[in-house]
């Protein structure tokens, strides 16, 4: 599965964004972690490695019972730490995905890994079973920041992990970075981005540190610890954007930049509402106007699958005006923008829209709505959510429990 077999336009090309709206993808959740990071609110579990086999069998059972869907343009193993699960299980799960749905020629098959335990032998094993993209959770090249984030790896581990992926033949390598933690300075962030770019990744993701309710970080901040500074995060974003552009990484979404041919196809599919099926505890799915999610608890998910029951917890119909606003909310994050449609034109003509236009935040070029000041994307999102549907539009977004 060679990504080079499927050439793509520039990562920020509107044609690519529109094509991705027809792609189909699958997400496989692997919840296992050595430890839970203080900022993480995902459906993860530490100290549960004894469940590898039961969880693997549960995933295969769920995949086998899934509705017809395919062929797939992208498969993404996320977590958690997918690379923590034995390669033989990851290979079996991927083989079941490919057998059940089919993969287009050159499909993206990606997994997440942590630098400290991503070894050359593991990289070779996973490349041999069909993975062609890896996303490495670098987060920072500053040891002080890494310690604050609860990460166990060193800057040297990041460099070694990229080399391991290249040597194994992975076609695309991404580095994840987290910006704006309290111990970080603009200077240390600049050094982190420079060190990341020196690794010559094909893709770079830069996320602002957020304080999610219920996390260890949230409890620390509530007890008086410093919270992330949004102004500093904005400065960090601009630094990363400029430095990426200087080495040929094109920003195609607020938090993501890539070389030509290397945008994340799974993300493009999700942002374009191409549809995706999610497998595993806490996994979400969206297909033909319906969204649903699996039970979040790891043990409950395994027990449910072993009892022969469906793992879905809730489903929600997303149609009418709710579907239109969701399309806009996802689309405005892309540099290519989104086809305006009825919702985009309603935003353009609204009071909030006129204010955003006057400030140079949004632009309507032909039938395409774009955010020209990406740091204000959240403000545009709030304006979209505050809109009332035009006369005659149906509003429907309701949830029901799945059997």
RASULUR-V422191 format. One record per residue. N is the residue number from 1. RES is the residue in one letter. SS is DSSP state (alpha for helix, beta for strand, coil for the rest). NEAR is the number of other C-alpha atoms within 10 Angstrom. Layout:
N:RES:SS:NEAR + N:RES:SS:NEAR
This chain:
1:X:coil:18 + 2:X:coil:18 + 3:X:alpha:19 + 4:X:alpha:14 + 5:X:alpha:10 + 6:X:coil:13 + 7:X:coil:11 + 8:X:coil:15 + 9:X:coil:14 + 10:X:coil:17 + 11:X:coil:28 + 12:X:coil:20 + 13:X:coil:15 + 14:X:alpha:19 + 15:X:alpha:13 + 16:X:alpha:18 + 17:X:alpha:25 + 18:X:alpha:18 + 19:X:alpha:13 + 20:X:alpha:22 + 21:X:coil:16 + 22:X:coil:14 + 23:X:coil:22 + 24:X:coil:26 + 25:X:beta:30 + 26:X:beta:26 + 27:X:beta:23 + 28:X:beta:25 + 29:X:beta:24 + 30:X:beta:31 + 31:X:coil:26 + 32:X:beta:24 + 33:X:beta:21 + 34:X:coil:14 + 35:X:coil:15 + 36:X:coil:19 + 37:X:coil:19 + 38:X:coil:19 + 39:X:coil:19 + 40:X:coil:19 + 41:X:coil:14 + 42:X:coil:15 + 43:X:coil:19 + 44:X:coil:23 + 45:X:beta:20 + 46:X:beta:12 + 47:X:coil:11 + 48:X:coil:14 + 49:X:alpha:16 + 50:X:alpha:8 + 51:X:alpha:15 + 52:X:alpha:17 + 53:X:alpha:13 + 54:X:alpha:14 + 55:X:alpha:24 + 56:X:alpha:20 + 57:X:alpha:18 + 58:X:alpha:23 + 59:X:alpha:24 + 60:X:alpha:20 + 61:X:alpha:17 + 62:X:alpha:18 + 63:X:alpha:22 + 64:X:alpha:14 + 65:X:coil:11 + 66:X:coil:14 + 67:X:coil:10 + 68:X:coil:8 + 69:X:coil:16 + 70:X:coil:17 + 71:X:coil:17 + 72:X:beta:22 + 73:X:beta:22 + 74:X:beta:24 + 75:X:beta:27 + 76:X:beta:26 + 77:X:beta:26 + 78:X:beta:19 + 79:X:beta:26 + 80:X:coil:25 + 81:X:coil:22 + 82:X:alpha:22 + 83:X:alpha:26 + 84:X:alpha:21 + 85:X:coil:18 + 86:X:coil:15 + 87:X:alpha:17 + 88:X:alpha:12 + 89:X:alpha:16 + 90:X:alpha:23 + 91:X:alpha:18 + 92:X:alpha:15 + 93:X:alpha:20 + 94:X:alpha:21 + 95:X:alpha:15 + 96:X:alpha:17 + 97:X:alpha:21 + 98:X:alpha:17 + 99:X:alpha:12 + 100:X:alpha:18 + 101:X:alpha:20 + 102:X:coil:16 + 103:X:beta:21 + 104:X:beta:16 + 105:X:beta:15 + 106:X:beta:16 + 107:X:beta:25 + 108:X:beta:28 + 109:X:beta:27 + 110:X:beta:25 + 111:X:beta:25 + 112:X:beta:24 + 113:X:beta:23 + 114:X:coil:24 + 115:X:alpha:26 + 116:X:alpha:19 + 117:X:alpha:14 + 118:X:coil:21 + 119:X:coil:19 + 120:X:alpha:17 + 121:X:alpha:12 + 122:X:alpha:17 + 123:X:alpha:26 + 124:X:alpha:19 + 125:X:alpha:16 + 126:X:alpha:23 + 127:X:alpha:21 + 128:X:alpha:14 + 129:X:coil:16 + 130:X:coil:20 + 131:X:coil:28 + 132:X:coil:25 + 133:X:beta:27 + 134:X:beta:25 + 135:X:beta:26 + 136:X:beta:23 + 137:X:beta:21 + 138:X:beta:27 + 139:X:beta:24 + 140:X:coil:29 + 141:X:coil:24 + 142:X:coil:17 + 143:X:alpha:14 + 144:X:alpha:12 + 145:X:alpha:22 + 146:X:alpha:21 + 147:X:alpha:14 + 148:X:alpha:16 + 149:X:coil:20 + 150:X:coil:13 + 151:X:coil:21 + 152:X:coil:16 + 153:X:coil:20 + 154:X:coil:17 + 155:X:alpha:19 + 156:X:alpha:11 + 157:X:alpha:19 + 158:X:alpha:25 + 159:X:alpha:17 + 160:X:alpha:17 + 161:X:alpha:23 + 162:X:alpha:27 + 163:X:alpha:16 + 164:X:alpha:20 + 165:X:alpha:27 + 166:X:alpha:17 + 167:X:alpha:12 + 168:X:alpha:19 + 169:X:coil:16 + 170:X:coil:23 + 171:X:coil:19 + 172:X:beta:27 + 173:X:beta:23 + 174:X:beta:27 + 175:X:beta:25 + 176:X:beta:19 + 177:X:beta:22 + 178:X:beta:22 + 179:X:beta:28 + 180:X:coil:25 + 181:X:coil:22 + 182:X:coil:15 + 183:X:coil:15 + 184:X:coil:21 + 185:X:coil:16 + 186:X:alpha:15 + 187:X:alpha:9 + 188:X:alpha:17 + 189:X:alpha:26 + 190:X:alpha:15 + 191:X:alpha:15 + 192:X:alpha:23 + 193:X:alpha:22 + 194:X:alpha:15 + 195:X:alpha:17 + 196:X:alpha:23 + 197:X:alpha:19 + 198:X:alpha:11 + 199:X:coil:16 + 200:X:coil:16 + 201:X:coil:19 + 202:X:coil:22 + 203:X:beta:25 + 204:X:beta:28 + 205:X:beta:20 + 206:X:beta:20 + 207:X:beta:18 + 208:X:beta:19 + 209:X:coil:19 + 210:X:coil:18 + 211:X:coil:19 + 212:X:coil:15 + 213:X:coil:13 + 214:X:coil:12 + 215:X:coil:17 + 216:X:alpha:17 + 217:X:alpha:22 + 218:X:alpha:18 + 219:X:alpha:15 + 220:X:alpha:14 + 221:X:alpha:14 + 222:X:alpha:12 + 223:X:coil:9 + 224:X:coil:8 + 225:X:coil:12 + 226:X:coil:13 + 227:X:coil:17 + 228:X:coil:19 + 229:X:coil:15 + 230:X:alpha:14 + 231:X:alpha:10 + 232:X:alpha:17 + 233:X:alpha:23 + 234:X:alpha:15 + 235:X:alpha:15 + 236:X:alpha:25 + 237:X:alpha:22 + 238:X:alpha:13 + 239:X:alpha:15 + 240:X:alpha:24 + 241:X:alpha:19 + 242:X:alpha:13 + 243:X:alpha:16 + 244:X:alpha:22 + 245:X:alpha:14 + 246:X:alpha:10 + 247:X:coil:12 + 248:X:coil:13 + 249:X:coil:25 + 250:X:beta:24 + 251:X:beta:25 + 252:X:beta:24 + 253:X:beta:23 + 254:X:coil:20 + 255:X:coil:19 + 256:X:beta:25 + 257:X:beta:27 + 258:X:beta:27 + 259:X:coil:22 + 260:X:coil:17 + 261:X:coil:18 + 262:X:coil:26 + 263:X:coil:28 + 264:X:coil:23 + 265:X:alpha:25 + 266:X:alpha:26 + 267:X:alpha:16 + 268:X:alpha:26 + 269:X:alpha:24 + 270:X:alpha:21 + 271:X:alpha:24 + 272:X:coil:23 + 273:X:coil:23 + 274:X:coil:20 + 275:X:coil:23 + 276:X:beta:24 + 277:X:beta:22 + 278:X:beta:24 + 279:X:beta:25 + 280:X:coil:31 + 281:X:coil:28 + 282:X:coil:23 + 283:X:coil:22 + 284:X:beta:21 + 285:X:beta:20 + 286:X:beta:20 + 287:X:beta:16 + 288:X:coil:12 + 289:X:coil:14 + 290:X:beta:17 + 291:X:beta:19 + 292:X:beta:21 + 293:X:beta:23 + 294:X:beta:21 + 295:X:coil:21 + 296:X:coil:18 + 297:X:coil:15 + 298:X:alpha:21 + 299:X:alpha:16 + 300:X:alpha:13 + 301:X:alpha:23 + 302:X:alpha:21 + 303:X:alpha:15 + 304:X:alpha:16 + 305:X:alpha:21 + 306:X:alpha:15 + 307:X:coil:9 + 308:X:coil:11 + 309:X:coil:12 + 310:X:coil:17 + 311:X:coil:25 + 312:X:beta:23 + 313:X:beta:15 + 314:X:beta:16 + 315:X:beta:20 + 316:X:beta:18 + 317:X:beta:19 + 318:X:beta:22 + 319:X:beta:18 + 320:X:alpha:16 + 321:X:alpha:21 + 322:X:alpha:18 + 323:X:alpha:20 + 324:X:alpha:20 + 325:X:alpha:23 + 326:X:alpha:18 + 327:X:alpha:20 + 328:X:alpha:25 + 329:X:alpha:20 + 330:X:alpha:17 + 331:X:alpha:25 + 332:X:coil:28 + 333:X:coil:23 + 334:X:beta:27 + 335:X:coil:24 + 336:X:coil:23 + 337:X:coil:27 + 338:X:beta:26 + 339:X:beta:23 + 340:X:coil:23 + 341:X:alpha:14 + 342:X:alpha:15 + 343:X:alpha:21 + 344:X:alpha:24 + 345:X:alpha:16 + 346:X:alpha:17 + 347:X:alpha:25 + 348:X:alpha:21 + 349:X:alpha:12 + 350:X:coil:16 + 351:X:alpha:13 + 352:X:alpha:18 + 353:X:alpha:22 + 354:X:alpha:14 + 355:X:alpha:14 + 356:X:alpha:20 + 357:X:alpha:17 + 358:X:alpha:11 + 359:X:coil:10 + 360:X:coil:12 + 361:X:coil:19 + 362:X:beta:25 + 363:X:beta:18 + 364:X:beta:17 + 365:X:beta:11 + 366:X:coil:8 + 367:X:coil:12 + 368:X:beta:17 + 369:X:beta:24 + 370:X:beta:24 + 371:X:beta:25 + 372:X:coil:16 + 373:X:coil:15 + 374:X:alpha:21 + 375:X:alpha:16 + 376:X:alpha:14 + 377:X:alpha:20 + 378:X:alpha:13 + 379:X:alpha:14 + 380:X:alpha:24 + 381:X:alpha:17 + 382:X:alpha:12 + 383:X:alpha:16 + 384:X:alpha:23 + 385:X:alpha:15 + 386:X:alpha:12 + 387:X:coil:17 + 388:X:coil:14 + 389:X:coil:17 + 390:X:coil:11 + 391:X:coil:6 + 392:X:coil:8 + 393:X:coil:13 + 394:X:coil:13 + 395:X:beta:15 + 396:X:beta:14 + 397:X:beta:16 + 398:X:beta:12 + 399:X:beta:14 + 400:X:beta:11 + 401:X:beta:11 + 402:X:coil:14 + 403:X:coil:10
